[in-house]
Amino acid sequence: MRTVLIVGAGFSGVACAIQVLRLAGPQPLRVLLLNRSGRLARGMAYGTQSPQHLLNVVAANMSVLPDDPEHFVHYAGMRDSRVTGSSFVARSVYGDYLEWALRQAQDQAPRHATLDCISGSVCSLQSRSGGGLAALLEDGRHIEADQVVLAFGHLPAPAPELAQGAWPDTARYVADPWRADLLSTIGAHEPVLLLGTGLTAVDIALQLLRRNPLQRIHALSRHGLLPQPYKPLSGHLAGSTLLHDEAPTVRAALHAFMQKVERLEAVGLDWHLALAALRHKAAVIWQAWPTAEKRRFLRHVRPYWDVHRHQLPPTVQQELSAALEGGALRVSAGRVLAIRDEAELAVLKVQPRGSEGCIELRAGRIINCTGSCASPRRAAVPLVQQLLADGLMRADALGLGVETGADCAVLGANGQPTPGLYYIGPWLKAGFWEATAVPELRQFAAVIARACM
């Protein structure tokens, strides 16, 4: 019997399990889907039960099956006949959909292909002399598998690095913005500082203001940029028309792209169409750049790419605009130099962007909304640290993730694939750049399934 162990049951893990079950052949197959919490198809993104937490992508782009683009729209339409391909659906509904799609794949698989969903956490993986891998769980259980897929999703971000010393140990700091009891720990009139101004910061700010419109919130990031509002695409543009082969540098590529945007605007179109087309070439462009150009992109362009690439649903944008206009939410650009606790509030010494001086910000709660842990080296996860220490996994030089082959096989310290070990999730950004959204992840899941089977 072939055994495939999938570590993590969020979107990536469920998508891989679905694809492996769909590829089940005549030989006996056992798929083990392991998750710490035991909850399927939720993870950080889809665990929320609030109907006001919406997907930031239209339903038409959210099918878990790359060969059936209408799969999610059909499911959502069964639950609410008003849903169309252009609807922004609640994230909780999407979590339900993933669980339904997994059960559907299980029901349609051959009888000799089984799916077992188990609770637990892997603390180490070792290569077996006869092939495959052996997993040791925290509770002492052992699992032997022919292939292991690491699909543990977004890991919590470490505390920010301060310019003046390490981040202090303070009870006012909240590392996990999705902590279930977060709202109950924040006083109604307690000033809140959000570290980050991306999608997570917007979610948390609006969640706080829905509970208490008088809450005062300050969001701080290096550039102070907020996500751009979503706009329906007015056509289709081939990615090959955006950039020329003679644009091998970040500067040249950005110049060519902006020229194309200007030409689109001249005929009544805009950057949304150009960015959608460029997304399909992102991996090819990223892989063609040498390390120095990648570093240049990360330093100068990445913040602007992120806020234009990850957009806000219209209803969320309206709420955000009202919060900004009413003064409940302030956004600024700068970096935290130091922090100290006083009797009632934490005091942060902040250097505003473009200034040589400093200001002080006071907050009763400081919530880390900077996103997930980007580098495996900084991940506070025993399994990751063990794989790095034993040379079964290698972090990339830019601190974006793990090095993998074209089929998402994890590369070891020797630069060769670790037999039977695969990775899917945000750390694929190291090799492919675009690696966090459903359209890319579902393709990676299909690639991994084919490699496993």
Buried (B, 14 or more C-beta within 10 A) or exposed (E): EBBBBBBBBBBBBBBBBBBBBBBBEEEBBBBBBBBBEEBBBBBBBBBBEEEBBBBBBBBBBBBBBBEEBEBBBEBBBEBEEEBEBEBBBBBBBBBBBBBBBBBBBBEEBEEEBBBEBBEBBBBBBEBEEEEBBBBBBEEEEEBEBBBBBBBBBBBBBBBBEBEEEEBBEEEBBBBEBBEEEBEEEBEEEBBBBBBBBBBBBBBBBBBBBEEBEEBBBBBBBBBBBBBBBBEEBEEEBEBEEBBEEEBBBBBBBBEBBEEBBEEBEEEEBEBBBBBBBBBBBBBEBBEEBEEEBBBBBBEEBBBEBBBBBBBBBBEBBEBBBBBBEEEBBBBBBBBBBBBEBEEEBBBBBBBBBEEEEEEEBEBBBBBBBBBBBBBBEBBEBEBBBBBBEBEBBBBBEBEBBBBBEEEBBBBBBEEEBBBBBBBBBBBBBBBBBBBBBBBBBBEBBBBBBEBBB
